Amino acid sequence: MKALLLSLLAISALHAAPQPIFDGKSLDGWKIENAPYWTVKDGVLIGESDNSEYKKKGSNLWTTKEYKDFTVELEFRYTSKNVTDERVDSGVFVRNSSDQIQIGVSGSKKIDLTGSPYIGAKKGYPIQAEGVAEVLKAGDWNKMKITAKGPVYTVEINGKKVSEYTSESASEKGPIGLQVHGGTLMKVEFRNMIIEEL
């Protein structure tokens, strides 16, 4: 019995307890790439573009820590600031700048592809998430859960599994990133961001 208990404790020790990757107060543990679009207010991480010289480039926000297999859970909300369209183009990068889980409207497809994998090496979306329209709350907070286990990415929106994809360009280890896409005026917000290393 004692040996079994020790074995169970050893197994549980292999999996780190879930940890926040955003402290709700600052950008500690993150680094900005390109435009200075990222701020923190009232426990919310905000990426908001403007008409400055950075508009065409956009901005990414990366964790300073790198991860192998993990599950990340977060809440997101987005708003368009465009006059001519309602495009908000954001997402969560998975270990590199090529592999991303989309949030909002794709600039190339012109449709909302939230929950779909965008794979830069394939120059697009190899699959589209299913059933998102039934669960996505426009203009409100939504929950996203991404599990990256090896090259397999599984995505849930508000508790519903919407996509699973095996990426040929997956990295074994890397940071997690958030995006404000260039070329559009938009605001994306994140909160309650927790990661569990597997």
Secondary structure as a PSIPRED ss2 file (coil, helix, strand):
# PSIPRED VFORMAT (PSIPRED V4.0)

   1 M C   1.000  0.000  0.000
   2 K H   0.000  1.000  0.000
   3 A H   0.000  1.000  0.000
   4 L H   0.000  1.000  0.000
   5 L H   0.000  1.000  0.000
   6 L H   0.000  1.000  0.000
   7 S H   0.000  1.000  0.000
   8 L H   0.000  1.000  0.000
   9 L H   0.000  1.000  0.000
  10 A H   0.000  1.000  0.000
  11 I H   0.000  1.000  0.000
  12 S H   0.000  1.000  0.000
  13 A H   0.000  1.000  0.000
  14 L H   0.000  1.000  0.000
  15 H C   1.000  0.000  0.000
  16 A C   1.000  0.000  0.000
  17 A C   1.000  0.000  0.000
  18 P C   1.000  0.000  0.000
  19 Q E   0.000  0.000  1.000
  20 P E   0.000  0.000  1.000
  21 I C   1.000  0.000  0.000
  22 F C   1.000  0.000  0.000
  23 D C   1.000  0.000  0.000
  24 G C   1.000  0.000  0.000
  25 K C   1.000  0.000  0.000
  26 S C   1.000  0.000  0.000
  27 L C   1.000  0.000  0.000
  28 D C   1.000  0.000  0.000
  29 G C   1.000  0.000  0.000
  30 W E   0.000  0.000  1.000
  31 K E   0.000  0.000  1.000
  32 I E   0.000  0.000  1.000
  33 E E   0.000  0.000  1.000
  34 N E   0.000  0.000  1.000
  35 A C   1.000  0.000  0.000
  36 P C   1.000  0.000  0.000
  37 Y C   1.000  0.000  0.000
  38 W E   0.000  0.000  1.000
  39 T E   0.000  0.000  1.000
  40 V E   0.000  0.000  1.000
  41 K E   0.000  0.000  1.000
  42 D C   1.000  0.000  0.000
  43 G C   1.000  0.000  0.000
  44 V E   0.000  0.000  1.000
  45 L E   0.000  0.000  1.000
  46 I E   0.000  0.000  1.000
  47 G E   0.000  0.000  1.000
  48 E E   0.000  0.000  1.000
  49 S C   1.000  0.000  0.000
  50 D C   1.000  0.000  0.000
  51 N C   1.000  0.000  0.000
  52 S C   1.000  0.000  0.000
  53 E C   1.000  0.000  0.000
  54 Y C   1.000  0.000  0.000
  55 K C   1.000  0.000  0.000
  56 K C   1.000  0.000  0.000
  57 K C   1.000  0.000  0.000
  58 G C   1.000  0.000  0.000
  59 S E   0.000  0.000  1.000
  60 N E   0.000  0.000  1.000
  61 L E   0.000  0.000  1.000
  62 W E   0.000  0.000  1.000
  63 T E   0.000  0.000  1.000
  64 T C   1.000  0.000  0.000
  65 K C   1.000  0.000  0.000
  66 E C   1.000  0.000  0.000
  67 Y E   0.000  0.000  1.000
  68 K C   1.000  0.000  0.000
  69 D C   1.000  0.000  0.000
  70 F E   0.000  0.000  1.000
  71 T E   0.000  0.000  1.000
  72 V E   0.000  0.000  1.000
  73 E E   0.000  0.000  1.000
  74 L E   0.000  0.000  1.000
  75 E E   0.000  0.000  1.000
  76 F E   0.000  0.000  1.000
  77 R E   0.000  0.000  1.000
  78 Y E   0.000  0.000  1.000
  79 T E   0.000  0.000  1.000
  80 S E   0.000  0.000  1.000
  81 K C   1.000  0.000  0.000
  82 N C   1.000  0.000  0.000
  83 V C   1.000  0.000  0.000
  84 T C   1.000  0.000  0.000
  85 D C   1.000  0.000  0.000
  86 E C   1.000  0.000  0.000
  87 R C   1.000  0.000  0.000
  88 V C   1.000  0.000  0.000
  89 D E   0.000  0.000  1.000
  90 S E   0.000  0.000  1.000
  91 G E   0.000  0.000  1.000
  92 V E   0.000  0.000  1.000
  93 F E   0.000  0.000  1.000
  94 V E   0.000  0.000  1.000
  95 R C   1.000  0.000  0.000
  96 N C   1.000  0.000  0.000
  97 S C   1.000  0.000  0.000
  98 S C   1.000  0.000  0.000
  99 D E   0.000  0.000  1.000
 100 Q E   0.000  0.000  1.000
 101 I E   0.000  0.000  1.000
 102 Q E   0.000  0.000  1.000
 103 I E   0.000  0.000  1.000
 104 G E   0.000  0.000  1.000
 105 V E   0.000  0.000  1.000
 106 S C   1.000  0.000  0.000
 107 G C   1.000  0.000  0.000
 108 S C   1.000  0.000  0.000
 109 K C   1.000  0.000  0.000
 110 K C   1.000  0.000  0.000
 111 I C   1.000  0.000  0.000
 112 D E   0.000  0.000  1.000
 113 L C   1.000  0.000  0.000
 114 T C   1.000  0.000  0.000
 115 G C   1.000  0.000  0.000
 116 S C   1.000  0.000  0.000
 117 P E   0.000  0.000  1.000
 118 Y E   0.000  0.000  1.000
 119 I E   0.000  0.000  1.000
 120 G H   0.000  1.000  0.000
 121 A H   0.000  1.000  0.000
 122 K H   0.000  1.000  0.000
 123 K C   1.000  0.000  0.000
 124 G E   0.000  0.000  1.000
 125 Y C   1.000  0.000  0.000
 126 P C   1.000  0.000  0.000
 127 I C   1.000  0.000  0.000
 128 Q C   1.000  0.000  0.000
 129 A C   1.000  0.000  0.000
 130 E C   1.000  0.000  0.000
 131 G C   1.000  0.000  0.000
 132 V H   0.000  1.000  0.000
 133 A H   0.000  1.000  0.000
 134 E H   0.000  1.000  0.000
 135 V H   0.000  1.000  0.000
 136 L C   1.000  0.000  0.000
 137 K C   1.000  0.000  0.000
 138 A C   1.000  0.000  0.000
 139 G C   1.000  0.000  0.000
 140 D C   1.000  0.000  0.000
 141 W C   1.000  0.000  0.000
 142 N E   0.000  0.000  1.000
 143 K E   0.000  0.000  1.000
 144 M E   0.000  0.000  1.000
 145 K E   0.000  0.000  1.000
 146 I E   0.000  0.000  1.000
 147 T E   0.000  0.000  1.000
 148 A E   0.000  0.000  1.000
 149 K E   0.000  0.000  1.000
 150 G C   1.000  0.000  0.000
 151 P C   1.000  0.000  0.000
 152 V E   0.000  0.000  1.000
 153 Y E   0.000  0.000  1.000
 154 T E   0.000  0.000  1.000
 155 V E   0.000  0.000  1.000
 156 E E   0.000  0.000  1.000
 157 I E   0.000  0.000  1.000
 158 N C   1.000  0.000  0.000
 159 G C   1.000  0.000  0.000
 160 K E   0.000  0.000  1.000
 161 K E   0.000  0.000  1.000
 162 V E   0.000  0.000  1.000
 163 S E   0.000  0.000  1.000
 164 E E   0.000  0.000  1.000
 165 Y E   0.000  0.000  1.000
 166 T E   0.000  0.000  1.000
 167 S C   1.000  0.000  0.000
 168 E C   1.000  0.000  0.000
 169 S C   1.000  0.000  0.000
 170 A C   1.000  0.000  0.000
 171 S C   1.000  0.000  0.000
 172 E C   1.000  0.000  0.000
 173 K C   1.000  0.000  0.000
 174 G E   0.000  0.000  1.000
 175 P C   1.000  0.000  0.000
 176 I E   0.000  0.000  1.000
 177 G E   0.000  0.000  1.000
 178 L E   0.000  0.000  1.000
 179 Q E   0.000  0.000  1.000
 180 V E   0.000  0.000  1.000
 181 H C   1.000  0.000  0.000
 182 G C   1.000  0.000  0.000
 183 G C   1.000  0.000  0.000
 184 T C   1.000  0.000  0.000
 185 L C   1.000  0.000  0.000
 186 M E   0.000  0.000  1.000
 187 K E   0.000  0.000  1.000
 188 V E   0.000  0.000  1.000
 189 E E   0.000  0.000  1.000
 190 F E   0.000  0.000  1.000
 191 R E   0.000  0.000  1.000
 192 N E   0.000  0.000  1.000
 193 M E   0.000  0.000  1.000
 194 I E   0.000  0.000  1.000
 195 I E   0.000  0.000  1.000
 196 E E   0.000  0.000  1.000
 197 E E   0.000  0.000  1.000
 198 L C   1.000  0.000  0.000
